[in-house]
Amino acid sequence: MSFSGHAAMAMHEQNPQLAVRTAGGPGATLAHSYAMYRRDRGEHDATVIVLGILASSFPSLSTVTHATWNFEAPSPHFYPRYTLAHGALEATPPPLASLDELRTALADEVRFDRVLAELAHTDVYYDPFVFRKSALDGSVIVRTLRRAWGQRVKRAAIARFHDSSGFTNELDAVEIARAIVRAFVAEVRGDGKLPVLLLIHDQGYADDLFRTLWPVIEETHVPFVSTHLIAPATDSSNFVRDGHFTDAKNRRIGQALGDVINRELATR
């Protein structure tokens, strides 16, 4: 997501020898980023693979499209939903795999109804009143009510996965996240490359992501950078109005990321 991109470019500016290629999406969930890594695996000759994980996107791990959980500014991309079956990580393919498929589905009412039925079954943020068009959409009052309802649906969904104590294990979210990270580390190392985690704590999430993933970090000894140690999410001065880190904090995060990568590469 953009947080990772900002950190990566700040790292490159301070470490020009570290070339950067980014792949992601708006507010990308862990499932989205992991699926992109797997799609690109073997296609690019990278020495280091950095997996960025955003705290505020953690509650959206049980979704299959950005369009359900960011209804104010939806992006029309889909990704798998990962689950655990007898302890093993399994991926349910998204209902649509490309923008062309989405356009085709929108032009075919029967097919799009099948897509909506699948969203209702696999995406915990899906709400038909928010998502589906209506003959009443021309009404300002109805649109206002839909936005209000959409905010309520989103807050209720987030509350299932995050509370004052941190992230919950609702729908095995914590165990699935740890399984994805564990699989990522094993696959990258199996390809002879260096895995690195970038844990991004935006406002409202303190050190929750770090605490959630620490057991698998400790288990796998994967190198990592956690922003809660550099730009605490509890300090609003670390952020600009749109919620991203300030340029100064991005430089510090980028420098920390470069330091970790250079240190690890020096020992290979």
Secondary structure, DSSP 8 states (H G I E B T S, - for coil): -HHHHHHHHHHHHH-TTS-------TT--HHHHHHHHHHHTTTS--SEEEEEEEGGGGGGGG-SBHHHH-TTS----B--EEEEETTEEEEE--S--SHHHHHHHHT-HHHHHHHHHHHHHH-TT--HHHHS--TTTT-HHHHHHHHHHHHHHHHHHHHHHEETTEE--GGGHHHHHHHHHHHHHHHHHHTT-EEEEEEE--TT-TTHHHHHHHHHHHHHT--EEEGGGTS-TT-GGGB-TTSSB-HHHHHHHHHHHHHHHHHHHHT-
